[in-house]
Amino acid sequence: VIKNHVAGWLFALFGFLVNSEGGKHDQRGYCVHSIIAYSCNIGGAHSMTPCVRNAFIITSADGTSDGEVLRYDQSFALRMTAGFDGELFLASDHKTFLKCAKKSRLQELSLVEEFDFLCWWKVIYFDPQERLENEGYPVQVNSKVLISHCKTNQCLAALVFIYLFGLSLFGKEYELTARTFLDSHKAERDSNYWLLMQLQQDSDTTDDKQEDTQIKECS
């Protein structure tokens, strides 16, 4: 679950993974959580119940002030809550022979204590033909997006066909990686699409505030 000031709690790494089939969107409940706390591994599962193992806070990476709107192509970080073995950041780097995803051997995702450029991500507008026009505009909740790693330029992906372990408290666990999958038209595939999901707010929350996704300054 990702927390921000206005959009409330945002389901784990933007919650529902969007898969398109036959022109329709099939919203499947994949969420990100750490698998083994001491190894700082993460994976995907169907469970959408928020807890410290799948909670992230949208955090400023470029010095943006607390409370500002998160915009397309703006750098940010995903920080876990303090309740999970300290405040860890979602990070990635170019794969090597010794450092890569366990099953797919693609670019690895990890949780790290040190905040640096490896922890920088950005939200990209999903439609390549309208991407340039939307650059700099506020990211909207409940809309399909891409999550790109700033250093490697690879997008966050859910490999739903690769199981990490058997059943757990979160159900079947899938491998996540940083890898952009392209189709024959050079457009990103469904495994790279994510939805920013908004939870129910208090009754005194205004409609204007509900439309914006806010970022929190890194401490």
C-alpha positions as CSV (number, residue, x, y, z in Angstrom):
1,V,0.0,0.0,0.0
2,I,1.4,3.4,-1.0
3,K,0.4,6.3,1.2
4,N,0.2,9.9,0.0
5,H,-1.4,13.0,1.5
6,V,-4.5,13.4,-0.7
7,A,-5.1,10.2,-2.6
8,G,-4.9,8.3,0.7
9,W,-3.7,4.8,0.6
10,L,-2.5,3.5,-2.8
11,F,-2.6,-0.2,-3.2
12,A,0.8,-1.8,-3.2
13,L,2.9,-0.5,-6.0
14,F,-0.2,0.9,-7.6
15,G,-2.3,-2.1,-6.8
16,F,-4.2,-3.7,-9.7
17,L,-2.2,-4.9,-12.6
18,V,-4.1,-4.2,-15.8
19,N,-4.2,-7.0,-18.4
20,S,-5.9,-6.3,-21.7
21,E,-7.6,-9.1,-23.5
22,G,-10.0,-8.8,-26.4
23,G,-10.1,-5.0,-25.9
24,K,-11.3,-5.3,-22.3
25,H,-9.3,-4.6,-19.1
26,D,-9.0,-7.5,-16.7
27,Q,-8.1,-6.1,-13.3
28,R,-6.2,-8.7,-11.4
29,G,-5.2,-8.0,-7.8
30,Y,-1.4,-8.2,-7.8
31,C,0.4,-6.4,-5.0
32,V,4.0,-6.0,-4.0
33,H,5.3,-7.2,-0.7
34,S,8.6,-8.4,0.8
35,I,8.9,-12.1,0.7
36,I,11.8,-12.7,3.1
37,A,12.4,-9.7,5.3
38,Y,16.1,-10.2,6.0
39,S,16.9,-10.7,2.3
40,C,15.0,-7.6,1.2
41,N,13.3,-9.6,-1.6
42,I,9.9,-8.5,-3.1
43,G,7.3,-10.3,-5.2
44,G,3.7,-10.0,-6.3
45,A,0.5,-11.7,-5.0
46,H,-3.3,-11.5,-5.3
47,S,-3.7,-10.3,-1.8
48,M,-4.9,-6.6,-1.6
49,T,-5.1,-6.4,2.2
50,P,-2.8,-3.5,3.3
51,C,-0.1,-4.3,5.9
52,V,3.5,-3.4,6.7
53,R,4.8,-5.9,4.2
54,N,3.1,-4.3,1.2
55,A,3.0,-0.6,2.2
56,F,5.0,2.0,0.4
57,I,5.1,5.8,0.7
58,I,5.5,8.0,-2.4
59,T,8.6,10.0,-1.5
60,S,10.2,13.0,-3.2
61,A,13.5,12.3,-5.0
62,D,14.2,15.6,-6.7
63,G,13.7,18.0,-3.8
64,T,10.1,18.7,-4.4
65,S,8.4,20.1,-1.3
66,D,6.0,18.1,0.8
67,G,2.5,18.2,-0.5
68,E,3.2,18.9,-4.1
69,V,1.5,17.0,-6.9
70,L,3.2,14.0,-8.4
71,R,3.5,14.6,-12.2
72,Y,4.3,12.4,-15.2
73,D,8.1,12.0,-15.8
74,Q,8.9,13.4,-12.3
75,S,11.4,11.4,-10.2
76,F,10.1,9.9,-7.0
77,A,11.0,7.0,-4.7
78,L,8.9,4.3,-3.0
79,R,9.7,4.0,0.7
80,M,8.4,1.3,3.0
81,T,6.8,2.3,6.3
82,A,8.9,2.3,9.4
83,G,7.0,-0.7,10.7
84,F,8.8,-3.0,8.3
85,D,12.4,-3.5,9.4
86,G,13.3,0.1,9.0
87,E,12.5,2.5,6.2
88,L,13.7,0.6,3.0
89,F,13.5,1.9,-0.5
90,L,12.6,0.0,-3.7
91,A,15.7,-0.1,-5.9
92,S,17.0,-1.7,-9.0
93,D,20.2,-1.7,-11.2
94,H,21.5,-3.3,-14.4
95,K,21.6,-7.0,-14.1
96,T,24.9,-8.9,-13.9
97,F,25.8,-12.6,-13.8
98,L,25.7,-12.6,-10.0
99,K,22.9,-10.0,-9.5
100,C,19.6,-10.7,-11.3
101,A,16.1,-11.9,-10.6
102,K,16.0,-15.4,-9.1
103,K,13.8,-17.2,-11.6
104,S,13.7,-15.1,-14.8
105,R,17.3,-13.9,-14.6
106,L,16.1,-10.4,-15.6
107,Q,16.8,-7.1,-13.8
108,E,16.3,-7.5,-10.1
109,L,14.2,-5.5,-7.7
110,S,15.3,-5.1,-4.1
111,L,14.8,-3.1,-0.9
112,V,17.7,-1.1,0.3
113,E,18.5,1.2,3.3
114,E,20.6,3.8,1.4
115,F,18.7,6.3,-0.7
116,D,20.5,7.0,-4.0
117,F,19.8,7.2,-7.7
118,L,19.1,3.4,-7.8
119,C,15.9,4.2,-5.9
120,W,14.6,6.8,-8.4
121,W,11.4,5.9,-10.4
122,K,9.0,7.9,-12.6
123,V,5.4,7.5,-13.8
124,I,5.0,7.5,-17.6
125,Y,1.8,8.0,-19.5
126,F,0.7,4.7,-20.9
127,D,-0.1,5.8,-24.5
128,P,3.1,6.3,-26.5
129,Q,1.3,8.6,-29.0
130,E,0.2,11.0,-26.2
131,R,3.2,10.6,-23.9
132,L,4.9,13.8,-24.8
133,E,1.8,15.9,-24.5
134,N,1.1,14.6,-21.0
135,E,4.6,15.1,-19.7
136,G,4.5,17.4,-16.6
137,Y,0.8,17.0,-16.0
138,P,-0.5,15.6,-12.6
139,V,-0.7,11.8,-12.4
140,Q,-4.3,10.7,-12.1
141,V,-5.5,8.0,-9.8
142,N,-7.5,5.1,-11.3
143,S,-5.6,5.4,-14.6
144,K,-3.3,3.0,-16.4
145,V,0.4,4.0,-16.2
146,L,3.9,2.7,-16.6
147,I,6.5,2.8,-13.7
148,S,10.0,3.4,-15.1
149,H,13.3,3.0,-13.4
150,C,15.3,6.2,-13.9
151,K,18.8,4.8,-14.2
152,T,18.1,1.7,-16.4
153,N,15.0,3.0,-18.2
154,Q,13.3,-0.3,-17.6
155,C,9.6,-0.5,-16.6
156,L,8.3,-2.3,-13.6
157,A,6.8,-5.7,-14.7
158,A,4.8,-8.5,-13.1
159,L,5.8,-12.0,-14.3
160,V,2.5,-13.8,-13.4
161,F,3.7,-17.0,-15.1
162,I,6.7,-17.3,-12.8
163,Y,6.0,-18.5,-9.2
164,L,8.5,-17.7,-6.5
165,F,7.2,-20.0,-3.8
166,G,4.2,-22.0,-2.9
167,L,1.2,-20.7,-1.1
168,S,1.8,-18.2,1.7
169,L,-0.4,-15.9,3.8
170,F,-0.6,-13.7,0.6
171,G,-1.5,-16.6,-1.7
172,K,0.6,-17.6,-4.7
173,E,3.6,-15.3,-5.0
174,Y,4.9,-14.1,-8.4
175,E,8.2,-12.7,-9.5
176,L,8.5,-8.9,-10.2
177,T,11.3,-7.4,-12.3
178,A,12.3,-4.2,-14.0
179,R,12.0,-5.0,-17.7
180,T,10.2,-3.3,-20.5
181,F,8.3,-5.8,-22.7
182,L,7.4,-4.4,-26.2
183,D,5.0,-5.8,-28.8
184,S,5.4,-5.7,-32.6
185,H,4.3,-2.1,-32.6
186,K,7.0,-1.0,-30.0
187,A,4.3,-0.4,-27.4
188,E,4.6,-1.8,-23.8
189,R,2.9,-5.1,-23.1
190,D,0.2,-5.7,-20.4
191,S,2.8,-6.9,-17.9
192,N,4.1,-3.4,-17.6
193,Y,0.8,-1.6,-17.0
194,W,-0.3,-0.6,-13.5
195,L,-3.2,1.2,-12.0
196,L,-3.0,4.0,-9.4
197,M,-5.9,3.0,-7.1
198,Q,-7.4,5.4,-4.6
199,L,-9.0,4.3,-1.3
200,Q,-12.1,5.8,0.4
201,Q,-11.3,9.1,2.0
202,D,-12.9,10.8,5.0
203,S,-16.2,12.6,4.2
204,D,-14.6,16.0,4.6
205,T,-12.1,15.3,1.8
206,T,-12.9,17.6,-1.2
207,D,-13.4,16.3,-4.7
208,D,-10.5,18.5,-5.9
209,K,-8.1,16.9,-3.6
210,Q,-9.1,13.4,-4.5
211,E,-8.0,14.0,-8.1
212,D,-4.4,14.6,-7.3
213,T,-1.6,12.2,-6.3
214,Q,0.8,13.8,-3.8
215,I,4.3,13.0,-3.0
216,K,6.0,13.2,0.4
217,E,9.5,14.7,0.8
218,C,12.3,12.2,1.6
219,S,13.4,12.5,5.2
